[in-house]
Structure formats: structure tokens, C-alpha cells
Amino acid sequence: MSQGNVIKQEDLDQVEVGMTMNQVRFLLGTPMIDDPFSRNRWDYVYYLKIARKDAVMKRWISVYFEDEKVTLIKQDQNLAPGL
């Protein structure tokens, strides 16, 4: 089972502080999580799970915005171990 946004490292490497929301969406796609209470943060989460085994691949990236421009990119955040 696969869920979330597959993010290629070469696309993520192009995201920089100062980019617009549209530029980030072009590179990374629409974020999986759309939180109406946190419009200034986009979360890209991906995990791949095979059968009943633990996830083979997990990834969580957050992009923070101020005035619709990137201010911070957090990569390789920890997902819950049971996923």
C-alpha cells in the first residue's frame, strides 16, 4: 500500500527560501495534508507499506510560508514508528 506524495530528492533540492507557493506546488505537487488552520504550512507525507510488514519507505517534509513565500523547509521528520 502506498499513500501520500512521492517526492523526488532532485525536486526537493530545488525548493528554496523565498519561492512562492505556486513554485513549490509546481515542484512538489499539492500537499497531502490541507490544514485550514495552518495555511502557512504545507506537509508532504509519504509511506509505502508492503503487506503486514513495517513501512519500507517513510518521508515527511514541511514547508513553511510567510506572505506566500517559503521561509523554512523541514526534511526527514519522524513519522510514528507503527506506520
PDB file of N, CA, C and O in Angstrom:
ATOM      1  N   MET A   1       0.842  -1.171   0.000  1.00  0.00           N
ATOM      2  CA  MET A   1       0.000   0.000   0.000  1.00  0.00           C
ATOM      3  C   MET A   1       0.888   1.235   0.000  1.00  0.00           C
ATOM      4  O   MET A   1       1.869   1.305   0.741  1.00  0.00           O
ATOM      5  N   SER A   2       0.549   2.181  -0.812  1.00  0.00           N
ATOM      6  CA  SER A   2       1.291   3.422  -0.921  1.00  0.00           C
ATOM      7  C   SER A   2       0.340   4.584  -0.658  1.00  0.00           C
ATOM      8  O   SER A   2      -0.777   4.611  -1.174  1.00  0.00           O
ATOM      9  N   GLN A   3       0.790   5.549   0.153  1.00  0.00           N
ATOM     10  CA  GLN A   3      -0.047   6.707   0.439  1.00  0.00           C
ATOM     11  C   GLN A   3       0.801   7.954   0.485  1.00  0.00           C
ATOM     12  O   GLN A   3       1.942   7.920   0.946  1.00  0.00           O
ATOM     13  N   GLY A   4       0.250   9.056   0.010  1.00  0.00           N
ATOM     14  CA  GLY A   4       0.913  10.343   0.146  1.00  0.00           C
ATOM     15  C   GLY A   4       1.545  10.846  -1.126  1.00  0.00           C
ATOM     16  O   GLY A   4       1.221  10.412  -2.231  1.00  0.00           O
ATOM     17  N   ASN A   5       2.465  11.785  -0.934  1.00  0.00           N
ATOM     18  CA  ASN A   5       3.159  12.435  -2.029  1.00  0.00           C
ATOM     19  C   ASN A   5       4.540  11.820  -2.219  1.00  0.00           C
ATOM     20  O   ASN A   5       5.359  11.827  -1.301  1.00  0.00           O
ATOM     21  N   VAL A   6       4.793  11.294  -3.402  1.00  0.00           N
ATOM     22  CA  VAL A   6       6.137  10.815  -3.707  1.00  0.00           C
ATOM     23  C   VAL A   6       6.956  12.040  -4.089  1.00  0.00           C
ATOM     24  O   VAL A   6       6.646  12.728  -5.062  1.00  0.00           O
ATOM     25  N   ILE A   7       7.995  12.303  -3.321  1.00  0.00           N
ATOM     26  CA  ILE A   7       8.831  13.482  -3.545  1.00  0.00           C
ATOM     27  C   ILE A   7      10.211  13.022  -3.995  1.00  0.00           C
ATOM     28  O   ILE A   7      10.893  12.288  -3.280  1.00  0.00           O
ATOM     29  N   LYS A   8      10.613  13.453  -5.169  1.00  0.00           N
ATOM     30  CA  LYS A   8      11.958  13.146  -5.652  1.00  0.00           C
ATOM     31  C   LYS A   8      12.938  14.120  -5.001  1.00  0.00           C
ATOM     32  O   LYS A   8      12.657  15.313  -4.885  1.00  0.00           O
ATOM     33  N   GLN A   9      14.085  13.603  -4.581  1.00  0.00           N
ATOM     34  CA  GLN A   9      15.074  14.439  -3.906  1.00  0.00           C
ATOM     35  C   GLN A   9      15.530  15.589  -4.804  1.00  0.00           C
ATOM     36  O   GLN A   9      15.761  16.698  -4.322  1.00  0.00           O
ATOM     37  N   GLU A  10      15.661  15.331  -6.106  1.00  0.00           N
ATOM     38  CA  GLU A  10      16.113  16.396  -7.003  1.00  0.00           C
ATOM     39  C   GLU A  10      15.090  17.535  -7.093  1.00  0.00           C
ATOM     40  O   GLU A  10      15.467  18.690  -7.287  1.00  0.00           O
ATOM     41  N   ASP A  11      13.788  17.211  -6.953  1.00  0.00           N
ATOM     42  CA  ASP A  11      12.764  18.257  -6.924  1.00  0.00           C
ATOM     43  C   ASP A  11      12.826  19.023  -5.610  1.00  0.00           C
ATOM     44  O   ASP A  11      12.755  20.252  -5.595  1.00  0.00           O
ATOM     45  N   LEU A  12      12.959  18.292  -4.507  1.00  0.00           N
ATOM     46  CA  LEU A  12      13.042  18.923  -3.190  1.00  0.00           C
ATOM     47  C   LEU A  12      14.273  19.827  -3.096  1.00  0.00           C
ATOM     48  O   LEU A  12      14.212  20.895  -2.487  1.00  0.00           O
ATOM     49  N   ASP A  13      15.369  19.412  -3.685  1.00  0.00           N
ATOM     50  CA  ASP A  13      16.602  20.204  -3.645  1.00  0.00           C
ATOM     51  C   ASP A  13      16.438  21.559  -4.338  1.00  0.00           C
ATOM     52  O   ASP A  13      17.208  22.483  -4.076  1.00  0.00           O
ATOM     53  N   GLN A  14      15.448  21.686  -5.214  1.00  0.00           N
ATOM     54  CA  GLN A  14      15.220  22.942  -5.928  1.00  0.00           C
ATOM     55  C   GLN A  14      14.384  23.936  -5.121  1.00  0.00           C
ATOM     56  O   GLN A  14      14.364  25.125  -5.439  1.00  0.00           O
ATOM     57  N   VAL A  15      13.691  23.459  -4.077  1.00  0.00           N
ATOM     58  CA  VAL A  15      12.860  24.340  -3.259  1.00  0.00           C
ATOM     59  C   VAL A  15      13.787  25.185  -2.384  1.00  0.00           C
ATOM     60  O   VAL A  15      14.663  24.662  -1.695  1.00  0.00           O
ATOM     61  N   GLU A  16      13.575  26.503  -2.426  1.00  0.00           N
ATOM     62  CA  GLU A  16      14.432  27.432  -1.697  1.00  0.00           C
ATOM     63  C   GLU A  16      13.602  28.462  -0.959  1.00  0.00           C
ATOM     64  O   GLU A  16      12.473  28.765  -1.344  1.00  0.00           O
ATOM     65  N   VAL A  17      14.176  28.994   0.105  1.00  0.00           N
ATOM     66  CA  VAL A  17      13.568  30.100   0.837  1.00  0.00           C
ATOM     67  C   VAL A  17      13.343  31.246  -0.147  1.00  0.00           C
ATOM     68  O   VAL A  17      14.222  31.576  -0.943  1.00  0.00           O
ATOM     69  N   GLY A  18      12.161  31.845  -0.081  1.00  0.00           N
ATOM     70  CA  GLY A  18      11.816  32.957  -0.967  1.00  0.00           C
ATOM     71  C   GLY A  18      10.941  32.561  -2.143  1.00  0.00           C
ATOM     72  O   GLY A  18      10.351  33.427  -2.790  1.00  0.00           O
ATOM     73  N   MET A  19      10.844  31.258  -2.434  1.00  0.00           N
ATOM     74  CA  MET A  19       9.976  30.807  -3.531  1.00  0.00           C
ATOM     75  C   MET A  19       8.508  31.037  -3.174  1.00  0.00           C
ATOM     76  O   MET A  19       8.135  31.091  -2.002  1.00  0.00           O
ATOM     77  N   THR A  20       7.695  31.169  -4.206  1.00  0.00           N
ATOM     78  CA  THR A  20       6.259  31.345  -3.991  1.00  0.00           C
ATOM     79  C   THR A  20       5.577  29.991  -3.800  1.00  0.00           C
ATOM     80  O   THR A  20       6.147  28.943  -4.102  1.00  0.00           O
ATOM     81  N   MET A  21       4.357  30.038  -3.297  1.00  0.00           N
ATOM     82  CA  MET A  21       3.565  28.819  -3.119  1.00  0.00           C
ATOM     83  C   MET A  21       3.362  28.108  -4.454  1.00  0.00           C
ATOM     84  O   MET A  21       3.409  26.880  -4.517  1.00  0.00           O
ATOM     85  N   ASN A  22       3.138  28.869  -5.513  1.00  0.00           N
ATOM     86  CA  ASN A  22       2.927  28.264  -6.825  1.00  0.00           C
ATOM     87  C   ASN A  22       4.182  27.548  -7.324  1.00  0.00           C
ATOM     88  O   ASN A  22       4.086  26.494  -7.953  1.00  0.00           O
ATOM     89  N   GLN A  23       5.341  28.106  -7.050  1.00  0.00           N
ATOM     90  CA  GLN A  23       6.592  27.464  -7.464  1.00  0.00           C
ATOM     91  C   GLN A  23       6.792  26.147  -6.710  1.00  0.00           C
ATOM     92  O   GLN A  23       7.232  25.155  -7.291  1.00  0.00           O
ATOM     93  N   VAL A  24       6.467  26.146  -5.415  1.00  0.00           N
ATOM     94  CA  VAL A  24       6.590  24.922  -4.619  1.00  0.00           C
ATOM     95  C   VAL A  24       5.603  23.879  -5.111  1.00  0.00           C
ATOM     96  O   VAL A  24       5.956  22.706  -5.240  1.00  0.00           O
ATOM     97  N   ARG A  25       4.376  24.286  -5.388  1.00  0.00           N
ATOM     98  CA  ARG A  25       3.360  23.357  -5.891  1.00  0.00           C
ATOM     99  C   ARG A  25       3.790  22.768  -7.233  1.00  0.00           C
ATOM    100  O   ARG A  25       3.535  21.592  -7.493  1.00  0.00           O
ATOM    101  N   PHE A  26       4.430  23.554  -8.082  1.00  0.00           N
ATOM    102  CA  PHE A  26       4.916  23.063  -9.372  1.00  0.00           C
ATOM    103  C   PHE A  26       5.967  21.977  -9.168  1.00  0.00           C
ATOM    104  O   PHE A  26       5.954  20.964  -9.868  1.00  0.00           O
ATOM    105  N   LEU A  27       6.879  22.179  -8.212  1.00  0.00           N
ATOM    106  CA  LEU A  27       7.958  21.223  -7.968  1.00  0.00           C
ATOM    107  C   LEU A  27       7.514  19.983  -7.201  1.00  0.00           C
ATOM    108  O   LEU A  27       7.888  18.865  -7.554  1.00  0.00           O
ATOM    109  N   LEU A  28       6.710  20.181  -6.142  1.00  0.00           N
ATOM    110  CA  LEU A  28       6.381  19.079  -5.241  1.00  0.00           C
ATOM    111  C   LEU A  28       4.952  18.569  -5.363  1.00  0.00           C
ATOM    112  O   LEU A  28       4.627  17.508  -4.829  1.00  0.00           O
ATOM    113  N   GLY A  29       4.099  19.308  -6.058  1.00  0.00           N
ATOM    114  CA  GLY A  29       2.698  18.917  -6.159  1.00  0.00           C
ATOM    115  C   GLY A  29       1.885  19.503  -5.019  1.00  0.00           C
ATOM    116  O   GLY A  29       2.408  20.232  -4.175  1.00  0.00           O
ATOM    117  N   THR A  30       0.614  19.179  -5.005  1.00  0.00           N
ATOM    118  CA  THR A  30      -0.285  19.644  -3.959  1.00  0.00           C
ATOM    119  C   THR A  30      -0.033  18.829  -2.701  1.00  0.00           C
ATOM    120  O   THR A  30       0.054  17.603  -2.771  1.00  0.00           O
ATOM    121  N   PRO A  31       0.085  19.483  -1.554  1.00  0.00           N
ATOM    122  CA  PRO A  31       0.371  18.737  -0.325  1.00  0.00           C
ATOM    123  C   PRO A  31      -0.755  17.781   0.040  1.00  0.00           C
ATOM    124  O   PRO A  31      -1.928  18.052  -0.218  1.00  0.00           O
ATOM    125  N   MET A  32      -0.380  16.662   0.641  1.00  0.00           N
ATOM    126  CA  MET A  32      -1.364  15.652   1.040  1.00  0.00           C
ATOM    127  C   MET A  32      -2.277  16.177   2.138  1.00  0.00           C
ATOM    128  O   MET A  32      -3.479  15.910   2.130  1.00  0.00           O
ATOM    129  N   ILE A  33      -1.719  16.910   3.068  1.00  0.00           N
ATOM    130  CA  ILE A  33      -2.481  17.400   4.211  1.00  0.00           C
ATOM    131  C   ILE A  33      -2.825  18.858   3.974  1.00  0.00           C
ATOM    132  O   ILE A  33      -1.939  19.697   3.813  1.00  0.00           O
ATOM    133  N   ASP A  34      -4.121  19.155   3.953  1.00  0.00           N
ATOM    134  CA  ASP A  34      -4.596  20.528   3.790  1.00  0.00           C
ATOM    135  C   ASP A  34      -5.255  20.933   5.097  1.00  0.00           C
ATOM    136  O   ASP A  34      -6.418  20.613   5.343  1.00  0.00           O
ATOM    137  N   ASP A  35      -4.509  21.637   5.930  1.00  0.00           N
ATOM    138  CA  ASP A  35      -4.993  22.043   7.240  1.00  0.00           C
ATOM    139  C   ASP A  35      -5.522  23.470   7.160  1.00  0.00           C
ATOM    140  O   ASP A  35      -4.737  24.403   6.989  1.00  0.00           O
ATOM    141  N   PRO A  36      -6.841  23.661   7.280  1.00  0.00           N
ATOM    142  CA  PRO A  36      -7.401  25.012   7.170  1.00  0.00           C
ATOM    143  C   PRO A  36      -6.946  25.939   8.296  1.00  0.00           C
ATOM    144  O   PRO A  36      -7.081  27.157   8.183  1.00  0.00           O
ATOM    145  N   PHE A  37      -6.413  25.381   9.372  1.00  0.00           N
ATOM    146  CA  PHE A  37      -5.959  26.196  10.497  1.00  0.00           C
ATOM    147  C   PHE A  37      -4.485  26.567  10.369  1.00  0.00           C
ATOM    148  O   PHE A  37      -3.980  27.375  11.149  1.00  0.00           O
ATOM    149  N   SER A  38      -3.805  25.995   9.410  1.00  0.00           N
ATOM    150  CA  SER A  38      -2.365  26.236   9.222  1.00  0.00           C
ATOM    151  C   SER A  38      -2.087  26.488   7.740  1.00  0.00           C
ATOM    152  O   SER A  38      -1.397  25.696   7.099  1.00  0.00           O
ATOM    153  N   ARG A  39      -2.606  27.558   7.203  1.00  0.00           N
ATOM    154  CA  ARG A  39      -2.445  27.867   5.779  1.00  0.00           C
ATOM    155  C   ARG A  39      -1.001  28.193   5.415  1.00  0.00           C
ATOM    156  O   ARG A  39      -0.632  28.168   4.241  1.00  0.00           O
ATOM    157  N   ASN A  40      -0.186  28.497   6.419  1.00  0.00           N
ATOM    158  CA  ASN A  40       1.203  28.863   6.151  1.00  0.00           C
ATOM    159  C   ASN A  40       2.155  27.689   6.287  1.00  0.00           C
ATOM    160  O   ASN A  40       3.369  27.875   6.368  1.00  0.00           O
ATOM    161  N   ARG A  41       1.611  26.488   6.313  1.00  0.00           N
ATOM    162  CA  ARG A  41       2.457  25.289   6.400  1.00  0.00           C
ATOM    163  C   ARG A  41       1.859  24.205   5.514  1.00  0.00           C
ATOM    164  O   ARG A  41       0.672  23.892   5.601  1.00  0.00           O
ATOM    165  N   TRP A  42       2.708  23.641   4.660  1.00  0.00           N
ATOM    166  CA  TRP A  42       2.292  22.514   3.828  1.00  0.00           C
ATOM    167  C   TRP A  42       3.085  21.292   4.262  1.00  0.00           C
ATOM    168  O   TRP A  42       4.305  21.349   4.410  1.00  0.00           O
ATOM    169  N   ASP A  43       2.377  20.187   4.463  1.00  0.00           N
ATOM    170  CA  ASP A  43       3.023  18.935   4.846  1.00  0.00           C
ATOM    171  C   ASP A  43       2.901  17.928   3.717  1.00  0.00           C
ATOM    172  O   ASP A  43       1.817  17.675   3.192  1.00  0.00           O
ATOM    173  N   TYR A  44       4.037  17.366   3.363  1.00  0.00           N
ATOM    174  CA  TYR A  44       4.109  16.311   2.357  1.00  0.00           C
ATOM    175  C   TYR A  44       4.513  15.039   3.085  1.00  0.00           C
ATOM    176  O   TYR A  44       5.623  14.935   3.609  1.00  0.00           O
ATOM    177  N   VAL A  45       3.609  14.079   3.113  1.00  0.00           N
ATOM    178  CA  VAL A  45       3.851  12.826   3.827  1.00  0.00           C
ATOM    179  C   VAL A  45       3.718  11.678   2.837  1.00  0.00           C
ATOM    180  O   VAL A  45       2.812  11.653   2.004  1.00  0.00           O
ATOM    181  N   TYR A  46       4.644  10.727   2.947  1.00  0.00           N
ATOM    182  CA  TYR A  46       4.595   9.556   2.072  1.00  0.00           C
ATOM    183  C   TYR A  46       5.060   8.341   2.845  1.00  0.00           C
ATOM    184  O   TYR A  46       6.064   8.384   3.556  1.00  0.00           O
ATOM    185  N   TYR A  47       4.318   7.259   2.697  1.00  0.00           N
ATOM    186  CA  TYR A  47       4.846   5.977   3.181  1.00  0.00           C
ATOM    187  C   TYR A  47       4.385   4.863   2.271  1.00  0.00           C
ATOM    188  O   TYR A  47       3.303   4.899   1.686  1.00  0.00           O
ATOM    189  N   LEU A  48       5.245   3.879   2.176  1.00  0.00           N
ATOM    190  CA  LEU A  48       4.998   2.700   1.358  1.00  0.00           C
ATOM    191  C   LEU A  48       5.009   1.510   2.292  1.00  0.00           C
ATOM    192  O   LEU A  48       5.998   1.275   2.987  1.00  0.00           O
ATOM    193  N   LYS A  49       3.925   0.757   2.317  1.00  0.00           N
ATOM    194  CA  LYS A  49       3.805  -0.391   3.213  1.00  0.00           C
ATOM    195  C   LYS A  49       3.502  -1.627   2.375  1.00  0.00           C
ATOM    196  O   LYS A  49       2.608  -1.621   1.528  1.00  0.00           O
ATOM    197  N   ILE A  50       4.257  -2.671   2.626  1.00  0.00           N
ATOM    198  CA  ILE A  50       4.073  -3.909   1.890  1.00  0.00           C
ATOM    199  C   ILE A  50       3.496  -4.955   2.830  1.00  0.00           C
ATOM    200  O   ILE A  50       4.099  -5.292   3.849  1.00  0.00           O
ATOM    201  N   ALA A  51       2.317  -5.466   2.476  1.00  0.00           N
ATOM    202  CA  ALA A  51       1.608  -6.477   3.267  1.00  0.00           C
ATOM    203  C   ALA A  51       1.491  -6.017   4.711  1.00  0.00           C
ATOM    204  O   ALA A  51       1.082  -4.885   4.966  1.00  0.00           O
ATOM    205  N   ARG A  52       1.840  -6.870   5.650  1.00  0.00           N
ATOM    206  CA  ARG A  52       1.721  -6.529   7.068  1.00  0.00           C
ATOM    207  C   ARG A  52       3.049  -6.123   7.699  1.00  0.00           C
ATOM    208  O   ARG A  52       3.155  -6.003   8.920  1.00  0.00           O
ATOM    209  N   LYS A  53       4.035  -5.919   6.881  1.00  0.00           N
ATOM    210  CA  LYS A  53       5.352  -5.520   7.376  1.00  0.00           C
ATOM    211  C   LYS A  53       5.371  -4.026   7.671  1.00  0.00           C
ATOM    212  O   LYS A  53       4.492  -3.282   7.235  1.00  0.00           O
ATOM    213  N   ASP A  54       6.386  -3.597   8.419  1.00  0.00           N
ATOM    214  CA  ASP A  54       6.556  -2.170   8.672  1.00  0.00           C
ATOM    215  C   ASP A  54       6.812  -1.445   7.357  1.00  0.00           C
ATOM    216  O   ASP A  54       7.192  -2.051   6.356  1.00  0.00           O
ATOM    217  N   ALA A  55       6.596  -0.147   7.384  1.00  0.00           N
ATOM    218  CA  ALA A  55       6.794   0.649   6.177  1.00  0.00           C
ATOM    219  C   ALA A  55       8.216   0.495   5.666  1.00  0.00           C
ATOM    220  O   ALA A  55       9.175   0.491   6.438  1.00  0.00           O
ATOM    221  N   VAL A  56       8.334   0.369   4.369  1.00  0.00           N
ATOM    222  CA  VAL A  56       9.629   0.239   3.740  1.00  0.00           C
ATOM    223  C   VAL A  56      10.228   1.630   3.522  1.00  0.00           C
ATOM    224  O   VAL A  56      11.439   1.819   3.638  1.00  0.00           O
ATOM    225  N   MET A  57       9.372   2.593   3.207  1.00  0.00           N
ATOM    226  CA  MET A  57       9.840   3.956   2.971  1.00  0.00           C
ATOM    227  C   MET A  57       8.886   4.926   3.643  1.00  0.00           C
ATOM    228  O   MET A  57       7.671   4.832   3.472  1.00  0.00           O
ATOM    229  N   LYS A  58       9.440   5.862   4.412  1.00  0.00           N
ATOM    230  CA  LYS A  58       8.639   6.895   5.067  1.00  0.00           C
ATOM    231  C   LYS A  58       9.299   8.244   4.821  1.00  0.00           C
ATOM    232  O   LYS A  58      10.525   8.358   4.824  1.00  0.00           O
ATOM    233  N   ARG A  59       8.485   9.248   4.610  1.00  0.00           N
ATOM    234  CA  ARG A  59       9.037  10.586   4.410  1.00  0.00           C
ATOM    235  C   ARG A  59       8.018  11.629   4.836  1.00  0.00           C
ATOM    236  O   ARG A  59       6.833  11.514   4.525  1.00  0.00           O
ATOM    237  N   TRP A  60       8.485  12.647   5.551  1.00  0.00           N
ATOM    238  CA  TRP A  60       7.618  13.748   5.976  1.00  0.00           C
ATOM    239  C   TRP A  60       8.409  15.036   5.820  1.00  0.00           C
ATOM    240  O   TRP A  60       9.459  15.219   6.435  1.00  0.00           O
ATOM    241  N   ILE A  61       7.887  15.920   4.989  1.00  0.00           N
ATOM    242  CA  ILE A  61       8.525  17.206   4.710  1.00  0.00           C
ATOM    243  C   ILE A  61       7.502  18.300   4.986  1.00  0.00           C
ATOM    244  O   ILE A  61       6.347  18.192   4.576  1.00  0.00           O
ATOM    245  N   SER A  62       7.924  19.346   5.676  1.00  0.00           N
ATOM    246  CA  SER A  62       7.059  20.503   5.922  1.00  0.00           C
ATOM    247  C   SER A  62       7.692  21.732   5.299  1.00  0.00           C
ATOM    248  O   SER A  62       8.890  21.973   5.441  1.00  0.00           O
ATOM    249  N   VAL A  63       6.865  22.510   4.602  1.00  0.00           N
ATOM    250  CA  VAL A  63       7.318  23.763   4.006  1.00  0.00           C
ATOM    251  C   VAL A  63       6.495  24.868   4.659  1.00  0.00           C
ATOM    252  O   VAL A  63       5.265  24.830   4.648  1.00  0.00           O
ATOM    253  N   TYR A  64       7.189  25.856   5.229  1.00  0.00           N
ATOM    254  CA  TYR A  64       6.542  26.960   5.926  1.00  0.00           C
ATOM    255  C   TYR A  64       6.602  28.221   5.073  1.00  0.00           C
ATOM    256  O   TYR A  64       7.592  28.484   4.391  1.00  0.00           O
ATOM    257  N   PHE A  65       5.516  28.998   5.128  1.00  0.00           N
ATOM    258  CA  PHE A  65       5.398  30.213   4.324  1.00  0.00           C
ATOM    259  C   PHE A  65       5.067  31.419   5.197  1.00  0.00           C
ATOM    260  O   PHE A  65       4.446  31.297   6.253  1.00  0.00           O
ATOM    261  N   GLU A  66       5.498  32.581   4.728  1.00  0.00           N
ATOM    262  CA  GLU A  66       5.065  33.851   5.284  1.00  0.00           C
ATOM    263  C   GLU A  66       4.861  34.770   4.093  1.00  0.00           C
ATOM    264  O   GLU A  66       5.739  34.903   3.240  1.00  0.00           O
ATOM    265  N   ASP A  67       3.690  35.406   4.041  1.00  0.00           N
ATOM    266  CA  ASP A  67       3.337  36.240   2.884  1.00  0.00           C
ATOM    267  C   ASP A  67       3.461  35.451   1.581  1.00  0.00           C
ATOM    268  O   ASP A  67       3.905  35.979   0.562  1.00  0.00           O
ATOM    269  N   GLU A  68       3.059  34.167   1.632  1.00  0.00           N
ATOM    270  CA  GLU A  68       3.033  33.257   0.480  1.00  0.00           C
ATOM    271  C   GLU A  68       4.419  32.985  -0.116  1.00  0.00           C
ATOM    272  O   GLU A  68       4.534  32.636  -1.290  1.00  0.00           O
ATOM    273  N   LYS A  69       5.467  33.145   0.695  1.00  0.00           N
ATOM    274  CA  LYS A  69       6.842  32.828   0.270  1.00  0.00           C
ATOM    275  C   LYS A  69       7.453  31.865   1.279  1.00  0.00           C
ATOM    276  O   LYS A  69       7.186  31.955   2.477  1.00  0.00           O
ATOM    277  N   VAL A  70       8.274  30.942   0.784  1.00  0.00           N
ATOM    278  CA  VAL A  70       8.918  29.940   1.642  1.00  0.00           C
ATOM    279  C   VAL A  70       9.850  30.631   2.647  1.00  0.00           C
ATOM    280  O   VAL A  70      10.676  31.469   2.284  1.00  0.00           O
ATOM    281  N   THR A  71       9.688  30.247   3.930  1.00  0.00           N
ATOM    282  CA  THR A  71      10.581  30.757   4.968  1.00  0.00           C
ATOM    283  C   THR A  71      11.407  29.646   5.602  1.00  0.00           C
ATOM    284  O   THR A  71      12.478  29.908   6.151  1.00  0.00           O
ATOM    285  N   LEU A  72      10.915  28.387   5.532  1.00  0.00           N
ATOM    286  CA  LEU A  72      11.608  27.275   6.176  1.00  0.00           C
ATOM    287  C   LEU A  72      11.192  25.966   5.506  1.00  0.00           C
ATOM    288  O   LEU A  72      10.033  25.787   5.132  1.00  0.00           O
ATOM    289  N   ILE A  73      12.155  25.056   5.362  1.00  0.00           N
ATOM    290  CA  ILE A  73      11.892  23.714   4.818  1.00  0.00           C
ATOM    291  C   ILE A  73      12.433  22.712   5.821  1.00  0.00           C
ATOM    292  O   ILE A  73      13.630  22.698   6.109  1.00  0.00           O
ATOM    293  N   LYS A  74      11.545  21.866   6.360  1.00  0.00           N
ATOM    294  CA  LYS A  74      11.964  20.820   7.290  1.00  0.00           C
ATOM    295  C   LYS A  74      11.864  19.487   6.578  1.00  0.00           C
ATOM    296  O   LYS A  74      10.799  19.106   6.091  1.00  0.00           O
ATOM    297  N   GLN A  75      13.003  18.769   6.519  1.00  0.00           N
ATOM    298  CA  GLN A  75      13.039  17.490   5.837  1.00  0.00           C
ATOM    299  C   GLN A  75      13.246  16.353   6.840  1.00  0.00           C
ATOM    300  O   GLN A  75      13.706  16.562   7.962  1.00  0.00           O
ATOM    301  N   ASP A  76      12.893  15.157   6.402  1.00  0.00           N
ATOM    302  CA  ASP A  76      13.182  13.931   7.136  1.00  0.00           C
ATOM    303  C   ASP A  76      12.734  13.954   8.598  1.00  0.00           C
ATOM    304  O   ASP A  76      13.467  13.552   9.502  1.00  0.00           O
ATOM    305  N   GLN A  77      11.507  14.436   8.799  1.00  0.00           N
ATOM    306  CA  GLN A  77      10.919  14.407  10.125  1.00  0.00           C
ATOM    307  C   GLN A  77      10.459  12.975  10.427  1.00  0.00           C
ATOM    308  O   GLN A  77      10.204  12.190   9.514  1.00  0.00           O
ATOM    309  N   ASN A  78      10.360  12.655  11.692  1.00  0.00           N
ATOM    310  CA  ASN A  78       9.995  11.283  12.077  1.00  0.00           C
ATOM    311  C   ASN A  78       8.489  11.059  12.027  1.00  0.00           C
ATOM    312  O   ASN A  78       7.709  11.841  12.572  1.00  0.00           O
ATOM    313  N   LEU A  79       8.100   9.984  11.366  1.00  0.00           N
ATOM    314  CA  LEU A  79       6.713   9.532  11.384  1.00  0.00           C
ATOM    315  C   LEU A  79       6.574   8.523  12.512  1.00  0.00           C
ATOM    316  O   LEU A  79       7.572   7.979  12.983  1.00  0.00           O
ATOM    317  N   ALA A  80       5.351   8.269  12.946  1.00  0.00           N
ATOM    318  CA  ALA A  80       5.109   7.297  14.003  1.00  0.00           C
ATOM    319  C   ALA A  80       5.720   5.946  13.611  1.00  0.00           C
ATOM    320  O   ALA A  80       5.576   5.518  12.465  1.00  0.00           O
ATOM    321  N   PRO A  81       6.395   5.274  14.542  1.00  0.00           N
ATOM    322  CA  PRO A  81       7.085   4.028  14.225  1.00  0.00           C
ATOM    323  C   PRO A  81       6.154   2.925  13.708  1.00  0.00           C
ATOM    324  O   PRO A  81       6.598   2.067  12.946  1.00  0.00           O
ATOM    325  N   GLY A  82       4.895   2.926  14.095  1.00  0.00           N
ATOM    326  CA  GLY A  82       3.973   1.872  13.683  1.00  0.00           C
ATOM    327  C   GLY A  82       3.483   1.970  12.266  1.00  0.00           C
ATOM    328  O   GLY A  82       2.831   1.049  11.776  1.00  0.00           O
ATOM    329  N   LEU A  83       3.778   3.068  11.590  1.00  0.00           N
ATOM    330  CA  LEU A  83       3.319   3.216  10.202  1.00  0.00           C
ATOM    331  C   LEU A  83       4.142   2.360   9.268  1.00  0.00           C
ATOM    332  O   LEU A  83       3.900   2.356   8.061  1.00  0.00           O
TER     333      LEU A  83
END
